[in-house]
Amino acid sequence: MPHRFGRVITPVHAQVGDSHLAHLGSAVLVRTRSRFWLLSAAHVLKQQVNLWLGGKPQSFPLRGNLVWFGDPLDLAFTELSAANSEALINNGNSFLPIARVDARTRDFSNFRMIAHGFPARGIEIDGDSREITATPTTLRSKFLSNVDLRKSNCDPALEVAGLYDILVDSNGQPVKKLEIRGLSGGAIWSRSEDDKLHLVGIVKEFDPKRKLVIGTRIRPLLVEMERRLAAADVEPSSPGV
């Protein structure tokens, strides 16, 4: 995965006690013109009060009102404050332009699938300085067709999924064992034959026995974000919306 797209994923943590941070999962950073958003799985964000983002050189508390959708969507998002956005950029993160988000409810079976996030195994936490070393993991796969999604008890209108066959770390080195906890809330990308990547879903669950990664299509989040942007007289443009 190109490094610039890896930078739009951030680990998410919860503060436990006065000095300890527990790793929860991953989140995707998206921008619509001058506004900045964090997208993740609802089960990663919704039950936590003291959420922290980032890693080296510094982690920091998340500020913002959370909007979440329960099962079967399992999606959540918040608009980030200027302070949070600036801190993420200073940490080396970037925000995915909304034009690289594909919200169409299409059959992606002709595309390669890439899932990207931060597993628990790749997190090291220093409670005193709140510095976190996070090593992202990438799953390379192929999307299931809509027919195969139904056979796997998935809803093609709401979900995307793929059988992952290759696991690599941020340096492109093979990962022998998948650490599931922590990847939820990460990105699911479609990769076309001309090597273009688009965000199409948010990781929500895994079936390690079948080597199946399942995500929710991005459309419900985009619809709600559009509504909020329209209220502020701003109109984003995104394929399929």
C-alpha positions in Angstrom: 0.0 0.0 0.0 1.3 3.4 -0.9 2.7 5.2 2.2 0.5 8.2 1.7 -2.7 6.1 2.1 -1.3 4.4 5.2 -1.1 7.8 6.8 -4.8 8.3 6.8 -5.3 5.4 9.3 -4.7 6.1 13.0 -4.8 3.9 16.1 -7.5 4.5 18.7 -6.9 4.1 22.5 -8.8 4.6 25.7 -7.4 6.1 28.9 -7.6 3.7 31.8 -6.8 5.3 35.1 -4.4 8.2 35.3 -1.6 7.1 33.1 -2.5 3.9 31.2 -3.7 3.8 27.6 -5.5 0.6 26.3 -5.5 0.0 22.6 -9.0 -0.3 21.1 -8.8 -0.3 17.3 -8.3 1.8 14.3 -9.9 4.8 12.5 -9.8 6.4 9.1 -9.2 10.2 8.5 -11.2 11.9 5.8 -11.6 15.6 4.8 -14.4 17.4 3.0 -12.9 20.7 1.9 -12.0 22.5 5.1 -13.7 20.0 7.5 -12.0 17.0 9.0 -13.6 13.7 10.0 -12.7 10.5 11.8 -14.5 7.2 10.7 -14.4 3.9 12.6 -16.5 1.0 13.8 -19.1 1.8 16.4 -17.9 -1.0 18.7 -14.5 0.7 18.8 -15.7 4.2 19.8 -19.2 4.3 21.2 -18.7 3.0 24.7 -15.6 4.9 25.5 -15.4 8.3 27.1 -11.7 9.1 27.3 -10.5 8.3 23.7 -7.0 9.0 22.5 -5.6 9.2 19.0 -2.1 9.0 17.4 1.2 7.5 18.4 4.7 8.9 18.0 5.7 11.6 18.6 2.6 12.1 20.8 -0.9 10.8 21.5 -3.7 13.2 22.5 -7.3 13.1 23.6 -10.1 13.0 21.0 -12.6 15.9 21.1 -15.9 15.7 19.3 -19.5 14.5 19.4 -19.8 10.9 18.3 -22.5 9.7 15.8 -22.9 6.0 15.6 -25.0 3.3 13.9 -25.6 0.0 15.7 -25.8 -3.5 14.3 -25.8 -4.5 11.5 -23.9 -1.4 10.3 -21.5 -1.0 13.3 -20.3 2.4 12.0 -19.3 5.6 13.8 -17.9 9.0 13.0 -17.1 12.4 14.5 -16.1 15.7 13.1 -12.6 16.5 14.5 -11.8 19.8 16.2 -9.2 22.1 14.7 -6.8 21.1 17.5 -7.2 17.4 16.8 -6.8 17.8 13.1 -3.6 19.9 13.6 -2.2 17.4 16.1 -2.8 14.5 13.7 -1.1 16.3 10.8 1.8 17.2 13.1 2.1 13.5 14.0 2.6 12.7 10.3 -1.0 11.7 9.5 -2.9 13.0 6.5 -6.6 13.2 5.5 -8.1 11.3 2.6 -9.9 13.6 0.1 -13.6 12.8 -0.1 -13.2 12.3 -3.8 -11.2 9.1 -3.0 -14.3 7.6 -1.1 -16.5 5.3 -3.2 -20.0 5.0 -1.7 -21.6 3.1 -4.5 -23.3 -0.2 -3.7 -21.6 -2.0 -6.5 -20.2 -5.5 -6.9 -16.4 -5.2 -6.3 -15.6 -8.8 -7.2 -13.4 -7.6 -10.1 -11.2 -5.5 -7.8 -8.5 -6.4 -5.4 -9.3 -5.7 -1.7 -6.9 -4.2 0.8 -7.8 -3.9 4.5 -5.5 -1.8 6.7 -5.3 -1.1 10.4 -3.4 -1.4 13.7 -3.4 -4.8 15.4 -2.9 -5.0 19.2 0.4 -6.9 18.6 1.8 -3.8 16.9 1.1 -1.4 19.8 3.7 -0.4 22.5 2.6 2.1 25.1 4.7 4.3 27.4 2.2 5.4 30.0 4.4 8.3 31.2 5.0 10.1 28.0 2.0 8.7 26.2 4.1 7.8 23.2 2.8 4.9 21.2 4.6 2.8 18.6 2.0 1.4 16.3 2.8 -1.0 13.4 0.1 -1.2 10.8 -0.9 -4.5 9.2 -2.2 -4.8 5.6 -4.5 -7.7 4.4 -4.5 -8.3 0.7 -7.4 -10.1 -0.8 -10.1 -10.2 -3.4 -13.6 -9.0 -2.8 -16.4 -11.6 -2.7 -19.1 -11.3 -5.3 -22.6 -10.4 -4.2 -23.6 -14.0 -4.7 -20.7 -15.2 -2.5 -21.5 -12.5 0.1 -25.0 -13.9 0.5 -23.5 -17.4 0.8 -21.4 -16.1 3.6 -24.4 -14.6 5.4 -23.5 -11.1 4.5 -25.8 -8.4 3.0 -24.4 -7.1 -0.3 -26.3 -3.8 0.2 -24.6 -3.1 3.4 -21.4 -5.1 3.5 -18.2 -6.0 1.7 -15.9 -9.0 2.4 -12.9 -10.9 1.1 -10.9 -14.0 1.8 -7.5 -12.7 2.8 -4.5 -14.5 1.5 -1.6 -12.2 2.1 -0.7 -10.4 5.4 2.2 -7.8 5.4 3.4 -5.2 7.8 4.2 -1.5 7.0 7.6 -2.5 5.5 6.0 -5.1 3.2 7.2 -8.0 5.2 5.0 -11.1 5.6 3.0 -11.4 8.9 2.7 -15.1 9.9 -0.2 -14.7 12.4 -3.1 -12.3 12.2 -3.8 -10.4 15.5 -7.4 -9.5 15.0 -8.0 -7.1 18.0 -7.2 -3.6 16.9 -7.8 -3.9 13.2 -11.5 -3.1 13.6 -12.4 0.4 12.5 -9.6 0.4 9.8 -10.0 0.9 6.1 -11.2 -1.4 3.3 -9.9 -0.2 0.0 -10.7 -1.2 -3.6 -7.8 -1.5 -5.9 -8.5 -1.3 -9.6 -6.4 -2.7 -12.5 -4.8 0.8 -13.0 -3.7 0.7 -9.3 -6.1 3.4 -8.1 -7.3 3.0 -4.5 -10.7 4.1 -3.1 -12.1 3.8 0.4 -15.2 1.6 0.2 -15.7 0.3 3.7 -14.8 0.1 7.4 -13.5 -3.1 8.9 -15.9 -4.5 11.5 -15.2 -8.2 12.0 -13.1 -11.3 11.1 -13.7 -14.9 10.7 -10.3 -16.4 11.2 -11.4 -20.0 10.4 -12.5 -19.0 6.9 -9.9 -16.2 6.7 -12.7 -13.8 6.0 -12.6 -10.1 6.7 -15.9 -8.2 6.7 -16.6 -4.5 6.5 -19.5 -2.1 6.3 -20.0 -0.1 3.1 -19.2 3.6 3.6 -22.5 5.0 2.3 -24.4 5.4 5.6 -21.6 7.6 7.0 -21.4 9.7 3.8 -25.2 10.3 3.8 -25.1 11.6 7.3 -22.0 13.7 6.7 -23.6 15.2 3.6 -26.6 16.1 5.7 -24.4 17.9 8.2 -22.5 19.6 5.5 -25.6 20.7 3.7 -26.8 22.3 7.0 -23.6 24.3 6.8 -24.1 25.2 3.1 -21.2 23.0 2.0 -21.6 20.3 -0.6 -19.0 17.5 -0.9 -18.6 15.5 -4.1 -18.1 11.8 -4.0 -18.7 8.9 -6.4 -22.2 7.4 -6.0 -23.5 10.0 -3.5 
